[in-house]
Amino acid sequence: MVGIVGYGAYIPKYRIKVEEIARVWNKDPNAIKKGLLVYEKAVPSLDEDTATIAVEASRNALKRSEINPKDIGAVYVGSESHPYAVKPTSTIVAEAIDATPELTAADLEFACKAGTAGIQMCMGLVESGLIKYGLAIGADTAQGAPGDALEYTAAAGGAAYIIGKSNVIAEFNGTYSYTTDTPDFWRREGKPYPRHGGRFTGEPAYFKHVINAAEGLMEKMGTKPEDYDYCVFHQPNGKFYIRVAKTLGFKEEQYKYGLLTPQIGNTYSGAVPLGLSNILDHCEGGERVLAVSYGSGAGSDAFDITITERINKVKDKAPKTAYYLERKEYIDYAIYAKFRRKIKM
């Protein structure tokens, strides 16, 4: 059975509160927090980007996998904030973890589901026997235009997953995807900030795709919400996440560990991978998990996963997601603008 052999997370330590952003734009912070269910977000420092986040997460995944990085045959980095327009992030990561040169590597981009697309690609390559292990990463340093609603949520962070057949800590029972051409969010070449369709991003975009992917997978697997111990969904904000979980029939005990956006914001391609990493940190073996990503444009990838008892042998070999959630230093808007290079010269 193809499954997860190792996993690792990374979240920058800097945080900015919703109140601080609202103060600058003369907005009501309480209304924003109530509307989005986001209270603060993670901000990358000047020396952090998608590549550094991906490297740190991958090193943590390697610690848990206990494999030789030379056995990794594919590296995929999913992100919509790659540091170079023409220069792969995946080769930087592969070199940093000593996985080169005998491997294939590529950067993926499908808004916030690029990381889970990488997992599916690794699953296929491992299942076919073309590679022994594959590394899939979802990481972002998301940007929101000054004063835009996205500025309250667009955050930084990511997680990495090593996929293989030996010594798996979580088995993939099945996967299912639902994809259409729904242009709810986009960024033109050369533009510094993305644009979005406002409320259009909800009903015909996020909810339609996440619900159809989740229901499609459960129909394929012959399961119901009560068959799962935990679930995690893409989380552009806390409100969407909880609404889609309840709509599908999941309870708070099932979705609480996967919900990180209120504490760190929307990490885009890192959102579901990070939520899943936090769930894995709380597993003991035998639990069943439903994970569903979402990427604007638009599509969702759903996974049915069963945790093995090996999780107990490896989860303490690298910093847990909670460590990065609790490790924080608050900054004001001026430092935030400096870190995110919002001041154009």
KANOR-V60984 format. One record per pair of residues at least 4 apart in sequence whose C-alpha atoms are under 6 Angstrom apart, sorted by the first residue. I is the first residue (numbers start at 0). J is the second residue. Records with the same first field share a line. If there is no record, write none. Layout:
I=J + J
This chain:
0=164
1=163 + 164
2=162 + 163 + 167 + 169 + 170 + 171
3=161 + 162 + 167 + 168 + 169
4=64 + 161 + 162 + 163 + 167 + 168
5=60 + 63 + 64 + 160 + 161
6=60 + 159 + 160
7=56 + 59 + 60 + 158 + 159
8=56 + 157 + 158 + 320
9=56 + 156 + 157
10=156 + 323
11=43
12=326 + 327 + 328
13=41 + 42 + 327 + 328 + 329
14=40 + 41 + 42 + 328 + 329
15=39 + 40 + 329 + 330
16=39
17=38 + 39
18=22 + 28
21=25 + 26 + 28
30=34
31=35
32=36 + 37 + 38
35=236 + 237 + 238
36=237 + 238 + 261
37=261
38=261
39=262 + 263
40=154 + 263 + 264
41=154 + 155 + 263
42=154 + 155
43=47
44=338
45=338
47=51
49=53 + 81 + 138 + 139 + 140
50=88
53=57
54=92
56=158 + 159
57=159
59=317
63=313 + 316
68=98
69=98
71=132 + 133
72=102 + 130 + 132 + 133
73=102 + 103 + 104 + 133
74=104 + 134
75=89 + 104 + 105 + 106 + 117 + 135
76=89 + 106 + 107 + 136
77=107 + 108 + 113 + 114 + 136 + 137
78=108 + 113 + 138 + 139 + 268
79=108 + 110
80=139 + 140
87=106
89=104 + 105 + 106
93=98 + 99
94=98 + 99
107=113
108=113
109=113 + 294
110=294 + 295
111=267 + 268 + 293 + 294
112=268 + 292 + 293 + 294
113=268
114=136 + 137 + 268
117=135
118=135
121=133
122=126
124=129 + 130
125=130 + 131
132=162 + 163
133=161 + 162
134=160 + 161
135=159 + 160
136=158 + 159
137=157 + 158 + 268 + 269
138=156 + 157 + 268 + 269
139=155 + 156 + 266 + 268
140=154 + 155
141=153 + 154
142=153
143=149 + 150 + 153 + 192
144=192
149=153
152=264 + 265
153=265
154=264 + 265 + 266
155=266
156=266 + 269
157=269
158=269 + 272 + 273
168=306 + 307 + 309 + 310
169=305 + 306 + 307
170=304 + 305
171=304
172=303 + 304
173=302 + 303
174=301 + 302
175=216 + 300 + 301
176=212 + 299 + 300
177=212 + 298 + 299
178=297 + 298
179=297
180=296 + 297
181=296 + 297
182=296
183=195 + 196 + 200
184=194 + 195 + 295
185=193 + 194
186=193
196=200
200=204
201=205 + 206
202=206
203=207
206=210
208=212 + 298 + 299
209=299
210=214
211=215
212=299 + 301
213=301
217=221 + 222
224=248 + 249
227=287 + 288
228=253 + 286 + 287
229=253 + 254 + 288
230=253 + 254 + 288 + 289 + 290
231=254 + 257 + 290
232=290 + 291 + 292
233=271 + 292 + 293
234=240
235=265
236=260
237=260 + 261
244=249
245=249
251=255
256=278
257=274
260=264 + 265
266=270
269=273
271=275 + 292
277=320
284=306 + 307 + 308
285=306 + 307
286=305 + 306
287=304 + 305
288=303 + 304
289=302 + 303
290=301 + 302
291=300 + 301
292=299 + 300
293=298 + 299
294=298
310=314
332=336
336=340 + 341
